[in-house]
Amino acid sequence: MLITSEKNNLIKDIKKLSEKKYRYEKKLFFVEGKNSVFESLKSSFEIKYVLASEDCDIDLDVEKDRLVFVDKSIFKKISDTVTPQMIMAVVKMPDYNVNDLIKKDGLYVILDEVQDPGNLGTIIRSADAFNVDAVFTINNAVDVYNPKVLRSTMGSIFHLPVVNDVPVDKLFEALKRNGVRVLSTNLKAEKYIYDCDISRNIALIFGNESRGVNKLLDMYVDGSFKIPMDGMAESLNVSVAASICLYESQRQRLIK
């Protein structure tokens, strides 16, 4: 099938998936680019459609009724990028159960009101690289299925559970019930990151880009640590800080 009109119902629906409200009404999101599409096809996620430009020469292992070819001019109108790679997948949102995801000895990342899509996507990618068991966002962080977030994950969104906007009480109750310790980053902390055992059985909280971790979460936190810095910068970008902490967790696991 070749779509040549932007008035096509499928095209209209995909264009509206750029809106958060519509994504959650339909329980769908889209990813763009060869790498992300290939990762989606290898995953357990349900793929609704794969769209490609009419002259696409990529070998796609997709059922015919799910493969849709689109005129290049139409593709540019549904793409979220200035120079689209002319391939995208429409994917069903997974239905994660927080209680099923949290287990003793797990490694978890909690993102408190992180607002920048690039930061969130980069942290998800680092979490994937360092074998985190699940990522949770809380307190109205940027939407996990925002196209810019998904692009920044480089396909990692399909490799580990990422749960959007989890109720705070529900999340921390599940962590406590399973004996998972909760630590946060804090520039005023007395301990450095390497003084803490963050190898396993830990949930690490990273906060908002400008305000850090919300003070209201102190009641759930078992302790805090800081990253040693000898330079003149007062703080690190949240995605950089998270990546350093997750690397340290990996390092500790490797030397045990």
C-alpha positions in Angstrom: 0.0 0.0 0.0 1.3 3.5 -0.9 -0.1 6.6 0.8 0.0 9.8 -1.2 -2.4 12.0 0.7 -2.0 13.6 4.1 -5.8 13.3 4.4 -5.4 9.6 4.9 -6.7 8.5 8.3 -3.6 6.7 9.3 -1.5 9.7 8.5 -3.8 12.0 10.5 -3.6 9.6 13.5 0.2 9.5 13.3 0.5 13.3 13.1 -1.6 13.5 16.3 0.7 11.1 18.2 3.0 14.1 18.6 0.5 15.2 21.2 0.8 13.6 24.7 -2.9 13.5 25.3 -3.6 11.7 22.0 -0.7 9.2 22.6 -2.3 8.1 25.9 -5.8 8.0 24.5 -4.6 5.6 21.8 -1.9 3.9 23.9 0.5 4.3 21.0 3.8 6.1 20.2 6.1 6.3 17.3 9.9 6.0 16.8 11.9 7.2 13.8 15.1 6.1 12.2 16.6 2.8 11.1 18.2 1.9 14.4 15.1 2.6 16.5 12.8 0.8 14.1 15.0 -2.3 14.0 15.3 -2.4 17.8 11.5 -2.2 18.0 11.1 -5.1 15.6 13.5 -7.2 17.7 11.7 -6.4 21.0 8.6 -7.9 22.6 6.6 -4.7 21.9 3.6 -4.9 19.7 4.3 -3.1 16.4 1.2 -1.7 14.8 2.7 -0.3 11.6 6.1 0.3 10.0 6.1 3.2 7.6 8.7 3.8 5.0 9.2 6.0 2.0 8.2 4.6 -1.3 11.9 4.2 -2.4 13.0 2.5 0.8 15.5 -0.3 0.0 15.9 -1.5 3.6 15.1 -5.2 4.1 12.2 -5.1 6.6 11.0 -8.3 8.3 7.4 -7.1 8.7 4.1 -8.6 7.8 2.6 -7.1 4.7 -0.5 -5.8 6.3 1.7 -3.8 8.8 4.1 -2.4 6.2 3.0 0.9 4.7 4.8 2.9 2.1 4.4 6.7 2.2 5.2 9.4 -0.4 8.3 11.3 0.7 6.5 14.7 0.9 3.9 13.1 3.2 6.6 11.5 5.3 8.2 14.8 6.0 4.9 16.1 7.4 4.5 13.3 9.9 8.1 13.2 11.0 9.3 15.0 14.1 12.8 15.7 12.6 13.9 18.2 10.1 15.7 15.6 8.0 13.8 12.4 8.5 15.4 9.0 7.8 12.1 8.0 6.0 11.3 5.1 8.2 9.2 4.9 11.4 7.3 2.4 13.5 4.0 2.9 15.4 4.2 0.9 18.6 1.7 0.0 21.4 2.7 1.3 24.8 3.5 -1.6 27.2 1.4 -2.1 30.3 3.9 -2.3 33.1 3.0 -3.3 36.7 5.4 -1.6 39.2 5.0 -4.4 41.7 6.1 -7.0 39.2 9.2 -5.0 38.2 10.7 -4.4 41.6 12.6 -7.3 43.1 15.2 -7.6 45.9 18.7 -7.1 44.6 17.6 -5.1 41.7 19.0 -1.9 40.4 16.6 1.0 39.7 16.7 4.6 38.5 14.1 7.1 39.7 13.8 10.4 37.8 12.2 13.2 39.8 10.7 15.9 37.6 13.4 15.7 34.9 12.1 18.1 32.2 14.6 18.0 29.3 13.8 15.3 26.7 17.4 14.9 25.8 18.4 14.3 29.4 15.7 11.7 30.0 16.6 9.9 26.8 20.3 9.9 27.6 19.7 8.5 31.1 17.5 5.7 29.7 20.3 4.9 27.2 22.9 4.8 30.1 20.5 2.7 32.2 20.4 0.2 29.3 24.2 0.2 29.0 24.8 -0.4 32.7 22.1 -3.1 33.1 19.5 -1.2 35.2 16.4 -3.3 35.8 13.9 -0.5 35.4 13.6 3.3 35.2 10.7 5.2 36.8 9.7 8.8 36.3 7.8 10.7 39.0 6.4 14.2 39.7 5.4 15.1 36.2 8.7 14.5 34.5 8.8 14.9 30.7 6.8 12.1 29.0 8.8 9.0 28.3 7.1 8.7 24.8 7.9 12.2 23.8 9.5 11.9 20.3 12.6 13.7 21.4 13.1 11.5 24.4 12.7 8.4 22.2 15.2 9.7 19.7 17.7 10.3 22.5 17.4 6.7 23.7 18.7 5.4 20.4 16.5 2.3 20.7 17.2 1.6 24.4 13.5 2.2 25.2 12.9 -1.3 23.9 15.6 -2.9 26.1 14.4 -2.3 29.6 11.1 -1.3 31.4 10.7 2.5 31.6 7.5 3.5 33.5 6.1 6.9 33.1 4.8 9.2 35.9 4.5 6.5 38.7 2.5 7.6 41.8 5.2 8.4 44.5 3.6 6.5 47.3 3.0 3.4 45.2 6.6 3.3 44.0 8.4 3.8 47.3 6.0 1.3 49.1 7.0 -1.3 46.5 10.7 -0.6 47.0 10.4 -0.7 50.8 8.4 -4.0 50.6 11.2 -5.6 48.7 14.0 -4.2 50.9 15.4 -2.0 48.2 17.5 0.9 49.6 16.9 4.4 48.2 19.8 6.8 47.7 19.8 10.3 46.2 22.5 12.6 44.9 23.1 15.7 47.0 25.8 18.3 46.6 25.9 18.7 50.4 26.1 15.0 51.2 29.0 13.9 53.5 29.7 10.7 51.7 31.2 10.3 48.2 29.7 7.9 45.7 32.5 5.4 46.2 31.8 5.3 49.9 28.4 3.7 49.3 27.5 0.2 48.1 25.4 0.9 45.0 26.1 -2.4 43.3 22.7 -4.0 43.8 19.5 -3.8 45.8 19.4 0.0 45.3 17.3 2.7 43.7 19.1 5.9 42.7 17.1 9.1 42.6 18.1 11.9 40.2 16.3 15.3 40.4 15.1 18.2 38.4 17.7 20.0 36.3 17.6 23.3 38.3 16.2 22.2 41.7 17.6 18.8 42.2 15.7 16.1 44.1 12.5 17.3 45.7 12.8 17.8 49.5 9.4 16.1 49.9 11.1 12.8 48.9 13.5 13.0 51.9 11.1 10.8 53.9 11.6 8.0 51.5 15.4 8.3 51.1 17.8 6.1 53.1 20.9 8.2 52.4 22.6 10.5 50.0 26.0 10.9 48.3 27.9 13.2 46.1 30.2 12.9 43.1 33.8 14.2 43.8 34.5 17.3 41.7 37.8 19.3 41.9 37.0 21.8 39.1 35.2 25.1 39.2 31.8 23.9 37.9 29.2 23.8 40.7 27.2 20.9 39.4 26.9 18.4 36.6 24.1 18.0 34.0 21.7 15.4 35.4 22.3 12.9 32.6 26.0 13.1 33.1 25.7 12.7 36.9 23.3 9.7 36.3 25.7 8.1 33.9 28.7 8.4 36.3 26.6 6.9 39.1 25.5 4.0 36.9 29.1 3.4 35.8 30.2 3.3 39.5 27.4 0.7 40.2 28.7 -1.4 37.3 32.3 -1.1 38.5 31.3 -2.2 42.0 29.5 -5.3 40.6 32.5 -6.2 38.5 35.0 -6.2 41.4 32.9 -8.2 43.8 
